[in-house]
Amino acid sequence: MEAIMKKICAAKFKKQCLTLLDQLDAGGLIVTKHGKPVARVVPYEGQDADLIGSLRHKVKVKGDVFTTLPSPSVVLSDTPAACPP
């Protein structure tokens, strides 16, 4: 079942913008000018929340991750260098 979008005129949206954003529900808002829709305001659905913690207990770190590479001067130099075993 889809959420119903509420309609609001642009002048009222301008006056109450921050409050309306704080109260924004899944249905969102349609902003109108002279009775015609000009914009739709919907909640942001980021994917970050799904990614946070998604690899927990699935990745194992072997060794010391902070000292397995050569020094930064070797990594950033133009001459190729072998990584330590």
N, C-alpha and C positions, 0 to 999 in steps of 0.2 A: 504494500500500500504506500503510495507516494504522499509525501507531506505537502500540505497546501501552502502556496506562496501568498504572503500578504502583500497588498498594494499600499503604497504611500506616495503622496505628491512630493515633488522635488523640494519645495519650500519647507515642508515639514521635516523631510529627511535632513536638509541642511541644518535646521535648528537643533535636531535631536540626534545627529549622527552618532556620536560616541555612545549615547545611551542605547540606541538601536543596535549598534554593533555588539555591545555587551549582552544584549538580550536576544541576539540572533539565534534562531533555532534551525533545525535541519531543513525546514521548508524555505527559508530565505525570504528575501523581500524583492518586490518589483517596484522600481522607482518610476513614477509617471510625471509627464509634463503635459498639461492641458488634456489629461485623461488618456494619453497614449504612452505605452511603456517605452522607456528610454534606457533603462539599465536593470540588471538583475544582480542582487547582492546575495551570495551564498557562502556558507561556512567553508573555510579552507580545509581540504582533506589531504594532509600530508602523508607521505609514505614513511617518514622517519620513525613514527611511533611503531610501525611494524618491524622496522629494522633493528631498533634498539633491543639488545638482548637476544636477538634471534639466533646468534651463534654460540650462546652461552652453553657450556658443557659439550660443545662439538669441536672446539679447537683446543689442541694441546700444544703448549710451548715447550720445546726441548732446548736446553742450554740457556745461556744468558743472552737474551735478545739485545742487550745494550752493548755487548762487547764482541759480537761475532763478526763484525765488519772491520776492515782496516780503518786506520785513522782518517778523519775527514780530509786531510791534505792529500792522502793517497787516492781517496775516492774522487776528489775534485780535480786531480791532476790530469794532464793530457796524455800521459804515458800509461799504457795498460799495465795493470798489476794483478797478480793472482790473489784471489781471496784465500784466507787461511782455511785449512781443512775443517 
